[in-house]
Amino acid sequence: MTVRDVAVEAYKEALPALAASLVGGLVAGVVLGGMRAELRAVPGLLVLVPALLATRGNVYGSLGARIATALHQGLIEPRVTGGDERLRAAATAALANGVLTSTFAAVVAFFLLTFLGSRVAPLPILVGVAIVAGLLSGIVLTVVVVSVVFAGYRRGRNPDTIVGPVVTTTGDVFGVLFLLIAVRTVLAVAGVF
């Protein structure tokens, strides 16, 4: 196999996922653009958005890489079974990491904005939004990452090639969507919105 053949094969595998990632990013931008009322109701939320979206990519990209490595090494089978302890542990760790890092980002954003003298929502509101959004998007991302990696592997695709764009797209779209849902839920519970 020549270098050209390898490059062509890599582009064939990655191009559809990259195109979907581009469209997904635009959809996420449209949803974020429609959140003007929520962004005004929760000062500091816009500062939190990049951190929350980056967290999704980092945490669930690592989950996809762990699963891909385990598949390549033959440590797990490309199907979901209740008894697969490694897969269950990896998914649980990713979900816990996603919620914890979202919470940490909310706390840091609150104290940073307070230190800078900027207007910021109360800490419980920011943390509540981060936890709800982190949990909801984490559940969806775990299901999507596991499903896509397994389906791609069974079809002879390299999961390492497809996991990045899939996590980026899904994380952006569902991250912003669940952020909207989280803001509305937390504000409704707090009796603000």
C-alpha positions in Angstrom: 0.0 0.0 0.0 1.4 3.4 -1.0 1.2 6.6 1.0 -1.3 7.9 -1.5 -3.5 4.8 -0.9 -3.4 5.3 2.8 -4.3 9.0 2.5 -7.2 8.3 0.1 -8.5 5.6 2.5 -8.2 7.9 5.5 -10.1 10.6 3.7 -12.8 8.2 2.5 -13.4 7.1 6.1 -13.2 10.6 7.7 -14.9 12.9 5.1 -18.5 11.9 5.9 -18.0 12.3 9.6 -16.2 15.6 9.1 -19.1 16.9 6.9 -21.6 15.8 9.6 -19.4 17.6 12.2 -19.6 20.8 10.2 -23.4 20.7 9.8 -23.7 19.7 13.5 -21.6 22.7 14.5 -23.8 25.0 12.5 -26.9 23.6 14.1 -25.4 24.0 17.5 -24.7 27.6 16.6 -28.2 28.2 15.6 -29.6 26.8 18.8 -27.1 28.9 20.8 -28.1 32.0 18.9 -31.7 31.3 19.8 -30.9 31.2 23.5 -30.8 35.0 24.0 -33.4 35.0 26.7 -31.6 32.3 28.6 -28.2 33.9 28.3 -29.7 37.2 29.7 -31.4 35.3 32.5 -28.2 33.5 33.6 -25.3 36.0 33.5 -22.1 34.2 33.1 -23.6 31.3 31.1 -22.0 32.4 27.9 -18.6 32.2 29.6 -19.4 28.7 30.6 -20.5 27.4 27.1 -17.0 26.9 25.6 -15.8 25.1 28.8 -18.9 22.8 28.8 -18.6 22.0 25.1 -14.8 21.3 25.4 -15.5 19.1 28.3 -17.8 16.9 26.2 -15.2 16.5 23.5 -12.4 15.7 25.9 -14.2 13.3 28.1 -16.2 11.4 25.5 -13.4 11.5 23.0 -11.3 9.7 25.6 -14.1 7.2 26.1 -14.2 6.5 22.3 -10.4 6.1 22.3 -10.5 3.7 25.2 -13.2 1.6 23.5 -11.3 1.7 20.1 -8.1 0.6 21.8 -9.9 -2.2 23.7 -11.5 -3.4 20.4 -8.1 -3.4 18.6 -6.5 -5.4 21.4 -9.4 -7.8 21.6 -10.3 -6.9 25.2 -13.9 -6.3 24.4 -16.3 -7.5 21.7 -18.0 -5.0 19.4 -21.5 -5.4 21.0 -23.1 -4.2 24.1 -23.7 -6.8 26.7 -24.7 -6.3 30.4 -21.8 -8.4 31.6 -19.0 -6.5 29.9 -17.4 -5.0 33.0 -14.7 -3.0 31.1 -17.2 -1.3 28.9 -19.5 -0.5 31.8 -16.6 0.9 33.9 -15.4 3.1 31.0 -18.9 4.5 30.4 -19.5 5.1 34.1 -16.1 6.8 34.5 -16.8 9.0 31.4 -20.2 10.0 32.7 -18.8 10.8 36.2 -15.9 12.8 34.7 -18.3 14.7 32.5 -20.5 15.8 35.4 -17.6 16.6 37.7 -15.7 18.6 35.2 -18.9 20.5 34.2 -19.5 21.3 37.9 -15.9 22.4 38.3 -16.1 24.7 35.2 -19.3 26.3 36.7 -17.6 27.0 40.0 -14.4 28.4 38.4 -16.5 30.6 36.0 -18.5 31.9 39.0 -15.5 32.8 41.1 -13.5 34.2 38.1 -16.4 36.4 37.0 -17.0 37.5 40.6 -13.3 38.4 40.9 -13.4 40.4 37.7 -16.5 42.3 39.0 -18.7 41.0 36.2 -22.4 40.2 36.6 -22.9 36.5 37.3 -25.8 34.3 38.2 -25.8 32.8 41.7 -23.5 29.8 42.1 -26.3 27.2 42.7 -27.9 28.3 39.4 -24.7 27.9 37.4 -23.8 24.6 39.1 -27.3 23.3 38.6 -27.2 24.1 34.9 -23.8 22.5 34.6 -24.9 19.3 36.4 -28.2 18.9 34.5 -26.6 19.6 31.1 -23.6 17.4 31.9 -25.7 14.5 32.9 -28.2 14.7 30.0 -25.5 15.2 27.3 -23.3 12.6 29.0 -26.0 9.9 28.7 -26.6 10.7 25.1 -22.9 10.9 24.2 -22.1 7.6 25.9 -24.8 5.8 23.9 -23.8 7.5 20.6 -20.0 6.9 21.1 -20.4 3.3 22.0 -22.9 2.6 19.2 -20.9 4.4 16.5 -17.6 2.9 17.5 -19.0 -0.6 17.6 -21.0 -0.2 14.4 -18.0 1.3 12.6 -15.7 -1.5 13.8 -18.1 -4.2 12.7 -18.2 -2.6 9.3 -14.4 -2.7 9.0 -13.9 1.0 9.7 -11.1 2.3 12.0 -13.0 3.6 15.1 -10.1 6.0 15.8 -10.9 7.8 12.5 -14.6 8.3 13.2 -14.7 8.9 16.9 -13.3 12.4 16.9 -15.8 14.0 14.5 -18.7 12.0 15.9 -17.9 13.2 19.5 -17.4 16.8 18.3 -20.7 16.8 16.4 -22.8 15.0 19.0 -21.2 17.0 21.8 -21.9 20.3 20.2 -25.4 19.6 19.1 -26.6 17.8 22.2 -24.4 19.9 24.5 -26.1 23.1 23.4 -29.6 21.6 23.3 -29.2 20.1 26.8 -27.7 23.4 28.0 -31.0 25.1 26.9 -33.1 22.4 28.6 -30.9 22.6 31.7 -31.2 26.4 32.0 -35.0 26.3 31.6 -35.3 23.4 34.1 -33.1 25.0 36.7 -34.7 28.4 36.4 -38.2 26.9 36.6 -37.2 24.9 39.7 -35.7 28.1 41.2 -38.9 30.0 40.2 -37.0 32.6 38.1 -38.1 31.8 34.6 
